[in-house]
Amino acid sequence: MTKQIFFAVLLVIGMIPPGTASELVTFKGSGQETLKGKLSKPEGKETFPGLILLPGFNFMDKYYDVWSERLAGWGYVTLQLNGVGPRGQSSLSAPPSQRAQDVCYAKGYLSGLPFVDPKRIGVIGWSQRGSSTLAALCTTFLPGQPEDPLRAVVTFYPYCFRSLTGLEFPLLILIGELDNLSPVATCLERMPQKKTRHEVILKVYPGANHCFDVEGVNREYMGYRLQYNPAAAADSIIQVKAFLTKHMK
């Protein structure tokens, strides 16, 4: 890791506030389903932008808590969705279009909170649930309600199952060069070939695998390599902060 990246990350981490207020919440999903999440709010009485966090792996809960605290330090309300669906099964097994409904109902919940600006709601997703944001067109699931599009989307190592042309939001993809679960080649094939209405950024980290951003991870998962890469992890924090500042503030 370069000295520049190291000191930049120290500065960013130093902005994480102690004792960020968090609470467990439930809200309506599709049909009679109830969705669960963890809501975190920065200190202050003003209206904040909101971010939906979509965990990729259930064994990384503490990691997503760190992101919630970090984002609160940057001035964002976060809603961290539970990785287990309403039927007690992992929502990771559902197709992207179905998982995208969770994004839309979570967005509706955040929009109704008095301290969240409904015009400034975005998503950060990891792995397969990061892929689901690429299918999130929320007017499909909340008919009759006025909708603002997602303000910005960040995805860590998603599977790019669809074309990245014609998206309704700016998109930042952070992915490892050696990722064999979400191959970077698939995202490269689906990148826009011409200038698009919304910015689409693909950041590829040389020598990095799936879960490159999760400190301490070094394992095989169903034949796929999950491995922490400190240089890529450090830079990803910087990239996320800059992207959100550009599009969410």
C-alpha positions as CSV (number, residue, x, y, z in Angstrom):
1,M,0.0,0.0,0.0
2,T,1.4,3.4,-0.9
3,K,1.9,6.1,1.8
4,Q,-0.6,8.3,0.1
5,I,-3.4,5.7,0.2
6,F,-2.5,4.7,3.8
7,F,-2.7,8.3,5.2
8,A,-5.9,9.0,3.2
9,V,-7.5,6.0,4.7
10,L,-6.5,7.0,8.2
11,L,-8.1,10.4,7.5
12,V,-11.3,8.7,6.3
13,I,-11.5,6.2,9.2
14,G,-10.9,9.0,11.6
15,M,-14.2,10.5,10.6
16,I,-16.2,7.5,11.9
17,P,-18.2,8.9,14.8
18,P,-18.3,7.1,18.2
19,G,-21.7,5.8,19.2
20,T,-23.6,6.3,16.0
21,A,-27.3,5.7,16.8
22,S,-28.6,2.4,15.4
23,E,-31.8,0.5,15.7
24,L,-33.4,-2.7,14.3
25,V,-36.4,-1.9,12.1
26,T,-39.1,-3.8,10.1
27,F,-41.0,-2.6,7.1
28,K,-43.4,-3.9,4.5
29,G,-42.2,-5.9,1.6
30,S,-44.1,-7.4,-1.3
31,G,-47.4,-9.1,-0.4
32,Q,-47.5,-9.9,3.3
33,E,-43.8,-10.2,3.7
34,T,-41.9,-8.2,6.3
35,L,-38.4,-7.0,5.7
36,K,-35.8,-6.5,8.5
37,G,-32.9,-4.1,8.7
38,K,-30.6,-2.0,10.9
39,L,-31.1,1.7,10.7
40,S,-28.2,4.0,11.5
41,K,-28.4,7.8,11.7
42,P,-25.7,10.6,12.0
43,E,-26.0,13.0,14.9
44,G,-27.9,16.2,14.1
45,K,-31.5,17.3,13.3
46,E,-31.1,18.1,9.7
47,T,-32.3,16.1,6.7
48,F,-29.7,13.6,5.4
49,P,-29.2,11.6,2.2
50,G,-29.9,7.9,2.7
51,L,-28.1,4.7,1.6
52,I,-29.4,1.2,1.5
53,L,-26.7,-1.4,2.3
54,L,-27.1,-4.8,0.7
55,P,-24.8,-7.4,2.4
56,G,-23.3,-10.0,0.2
57,F,-22.4,-12.7,2.9
58,N,-24.1,-13.3,6.2
59,F,-20.7,-14.1,7.9
60,M,-19.6,-10.5,7.3
61,D,-22.1,-8.7,9.6
62,K,-19.5,-6.8,11.6
63,Y,-18.0,-5.5,8.4
64,Y,-21.2,-4.0,7.2
65,D,-21.6,-2.4,10.7
66,V,-18.3,-0.7,10.1
67,W,-19.6,0.7,6.8
68,S,-22.7,2.0,8.5
69,E,-20.6,3.9,11.1
70,R,-18.3,5.2,8.4
71,L,-21.1,6.4,6.2
72,A,-22.7,8.1,9.3
73,G,-19.5,9.9,9.7
74,W,-19.8,11.1,6.1
75,G,-23.3,12.3,6.8
76,Y,-25.6,9.5,5.5
77,V,-28.5,7.6,7.1
78,T,-28.0,3.9,6.3
79,L,-30.5,1.0,6.2
80,Q,-28.6,-2.3,6.3
81,L,-30.8,-5.0,5.1
82,N,-30.9,-8.4,6.7
83,G,-29.2,-11.1,4.6
84,V,-32.0,-13.6,5.5
85,G,-35.3,-13.2,3.8
86,P,-38.8,-13.2,5.4
87,R,-39.2,-17.0,5.0
88,G,-36.0,-17.7,7.0
89,Q,-34.0,-18.4,3.9
90,S,-31.1,-16.5,2.5
91,S,-32.3,-13.9,0.0
92,L,-29.0,-14.6,-1.9
93,S,-30.6,-17.5,-3.7
94,A,-33.3,-15.4,-5.3
95,P,-32.9,-14.0,-8.8
96,P,-31.7,-10.4,-9.2
97,S,-35.1,-9.1,-10.2
98,Q,-36.7,-10.5,-7.1
99,R,-33.9,-9.2,-4.8
100,A,-34.3,-5.8,-6.5
101,Q,-37.8,-5.6,-4.9
102,D,-36.1,-5.4,-1.5
103,V,-34.2,-2.3,-2.7
104,C,-37.4,-0.7,-3.8
105,Y,-39.3,-1.3,-0.6
106,A,-36.3,-0.3,1.5
107,K,-36.2,2.9,-0.6
108,G,-39.9,3.5,0.1
109,Y,-39.3,3.0,3.8
110,L,-36.3,5.5,3.9
111,S,-38.3,8.0,1.9
112,G,-41.0,8.1,4.6
113,L,-38.5,9.0,7.4
114,P,-38.6,12.7,8.4
115,F,-34.8,12.9,8.6
116,V,-34.1,11.4,5.1
117,D,-34.2,13.4,1.9
118,P,-36.4,11.2,-0.5
119,K,-34.6,12.8,-3.5
120,R,-31.2,11.6,-2.3
121,I,-31.3,7.8,-1.7
122,G,-28.7,5.5,-3.1
123,V,-27.5,1.9,-2.7
124,I,-24.2,0.2,-1.8
125,G,-24.3,-3.6,-2.5
126,W,-21.8,-6.4,-2.3
127,S,-21.5,-9.5,-4.4
128,Q,-24.8,-11.1,-5.6
129,R,-26.9,-8.5,-3.8
130,G,-24.8,-5.8,-5.5
131,S,-25.9,-7.4,-8.7
132,S,-29.6,-7.0,-7.7
133,T,-29.3,-3.2,-7.8
134,L,-28.6,-3.4,-11.5
135,A,-32.2,-4.6,-11.8
136,A,-33.7,-1.9,-9.5
137,L,-36.3,0.1,-11.3
138,C,-38.5,0.9,-8.3
139,T,-41.5,2.4,-10.1
140,T,-42.2,-1.2,-11.2
141,F,-42.9,-2.3,-7.6
142,L,-44.5,0.8,-6.1
143,P,-47.2,1.8,-8.5
144,G,-49.2,4.9,-7.8
145,Q,-46.5,6.5,-5.7
146,P,-44.3,9.4,-6.8
147,E,-40.8,8.1,-7.2
148,D,-37.4,9.6,-7.5
149,P,-34.8,7.4,-9.1
150,L,-31.9,6.1,-7.1
151,R,-29.4,8.9,-6.7
152,A,-26.3,6.7,-7.0
153,V,-25.3,3.1,-6.8
154,V,-22.0,1.5,-5.7
155,T,-21.4,-2.2,-6.2
156,F,-18.6,-4.3,-4.9
157,Y,-17.8,-7.2,-7.1
158,P,-21.2,-7.7,-8.6
159,Y,-22.1,-10.2,-11.4
160,C,-22.8,-8.0,-14.3
161,F,-25.8,-10.0,-15.7
162,R,-27.2,-7.1,-17.8
163,S,-26.0,-4.3,-20.1
164,L,-24.8,-1.3,-18.2
165,T,-26.2,1.0,-20.9
166,G,-29.4,2.9,-20.1
167,L,-29.2,2.8,-16.3
168,E,-31.4,5.2,-14.4
169,F,-28.6,6.1,-11.9
170,P,-24.8,6.8,-11.8
171,L,-22.9,3.6,-11.1
172,L,-19.5,2.7,-9.5
173,I,-18.3,-0.9,-9.8
174,L,-15.4,-2.0,-7.7
175,I,-14.0,-5.4,-8.7
176,G,-10.9,-7.6,-8.5
177,E,-8.9,-8.6,-11.5
178,L,-8.7,-12.2,-10.3
179,D,-12.3,-12.5,-9.2
180,N,-13.6,-15.9,-10.3
181,L,-17.1,-15.6,-8.8
182,S,-17.9,-12.3,-10.4
183,P,-15.6,-12.2,-13.5
184,V,-14.4,-8.8,-14.4
185,A,-14.6,-9.8,-18.1
186,T,-18.4,-10.0,-17.8
187,C,-18.6,-6.4,-16.6
188,L,-16.2,-5.3,-19.3
189,E,-18.4,-6.8,-22.0
190,R,-21.4,-5.0,-20.7
191,M,-19.9,-1.5,-20.2
192,P,-21.4,1.3,-22.4
193,Q,-19.6,1.8,-25.7
194,K,-20.9,5.4,-26.0
195,K,-21.4,8.3,-23.6
196,T,-24.4,7.7,-21.4
197,R,-26.8,9.9,-19.5
198,H,-25.4,8.7,-16.2
199,E,-21.8,8.1,-15.3
200,V,-20.7,4.4,-15.2
201,I,-17.3,3.7,-13.7
202,L,-15.6,0.3,-13.6
203,K,-12.6,0.2,-11.2
204,V,-10.6,-3.0,-11.5
205,Y,-8.0,-3.8,-8.8
206,P,-5.0,-5.8,-10.1
207,G,-4.3,-9.0,-8.3
208,A,-7.5,-8.8,-6.2
209,N,-10.1,-11.5,-5.6
210,H,-13.7,-11.5,-4.4
211,C,-14.1,-9.9,-1.0
212,F,-10.9,-8.0,-1.5
213,D,-12.2,-5.3,0.9
214,V,-13.0,-7.5,3.9
215,E,-10.1,-7.6,6.3
216,G,-9.2,-11.1,7.6
217,V,-11.0,-13.0,4.8
218,N,-8.9,-15.7,3.2
219,R,-11.0,-18.8,2.3
220,E,-12.5,-20.9,-0.4
221,Y,-16.3,-20.6,-0.8
222,M,-18.0,-23.2,-3.1
223,G,-14.8,-23.4,-5.1
224,Y,-14.4,-19.6,-5.4
225,R,-11.5,-17.6,-3.9
226,L,-12.3,-15.0,-1.2
227,Q,-9.3,-13.0,-0.2
228,Y,-8.5,-9.6,1.5
229,N,-6.3,-7.2,-0.4
230,P,-5.3,-4.2,1.8
231,A,-4.3,-1.9,-1.1
232,A,-7.5,-2.5,-3.0
233,A,-9.6,-2.2,0.2
234,A,-8.0,1.1,1.2
235,D,-8.5,2.6,-2.3
236,S,-12.1,1.4,-2.4
237,I,-13.0,3.5,0.6
238,I,-11.5,6.6,-1.1
239,Q,-13.4,5.8,-4.3
240,V,-16.7,5.3,-2.6
241,K,-16.4,8.6,-0.6
242,A,-15.6,10.6,-3.7
243,F,-18.4,9.0,-5.8
244,L,-21.0,9.6,-3.1
245,T,-19.9,13.2,-2.5
246,K,-20.2,13.8,-6.3
247,H,-23.6,12.3,-6.7
248,M,-25.4,12.3,-3.3
249,K,-24.5,15.6,-1.7
